[in-house]
Amino acid sequence: MMAGGRPSHLGAAVRLAVAGVRRRGMPAGPYPSVPARKIAVERRYIIVHEARVRRYLAATGGLSMYPQVAEDAVLPPTYTSVWETALTLELLALEGLPFPSRGVVHLASEVVVVRPLRLSDRIHCRLALERMETHARGTVLVLDGRCWNGAG
């Protein structure tokens, strides 16, 4: 498990590429089950920058829904996927993961908002490998990503 700092897409992608090179020649499956101790990566005290939220809204067409990004504005529910994507790359790059990192395809996502996150919050983000399922074309990894503020 890793903690602290803002998730870096570039750093995680580089680690994933290096892990892929190391894992060349691994058998195509079947893969072992998820270890009893969950494999997870985590970042704590992520600071949300107003400029990045504005760029995200512009890129996703969300400016019409969130025209004002003020100091205590509520974040769009899907904004946490930015951090979860970086954490997914980090998780796939971890040493000792029981499957090759090449050929990973995203199948589905589900967002459940229990309590909205605010721009002023310090965010904690955790991504864990929940289970592996067989699929006609390989293995499905079911990941659980959670983001919350300091209050829980």
C-alpha positions, 0 to 999 in steps of 0.5 A: 500500500502506498500513501501520500501525495498526488497520484501521477499518471506519468509516473504510474505509466512508466512503472507499468511499462517497466513491470510489463517488460519484466513480466514478458513470458508469463503464462497467459492464465489461468491466474491464481486467485486474489491473495488473502491480503488485499492488494491496494494503493492509496493516496492521502491528503490530495489537494484539489486545485481549482484550475484542474477542476476547471480544465476537467469540466472544460474537457468533459463538457461539464461547464454548463452543469458547474459554471462556478467553481468557487472555493467551497464548490462541490466536485463533479461525481466523476472527478475522482476517476482522475485519481482512480485511473492513476492508482489503477496504473500504479496497482497494475505496476506493483511487483508480485502481481499474479498476471501480466500487465499487457492487454488490459481492457476497461470493461465498466465503471460504477460511481456511487456518491455517498457524500459529495466531495468539496474543492476545499476537502483534503481527499483520501483515495484508495484502489483495491483488487477485490476479485478476479473472474474468468472471462471468455477472452481472459480474466476480469479484474474487479477493482474497488476505488473509494474516495473520501474526505478527512471526515470519512 
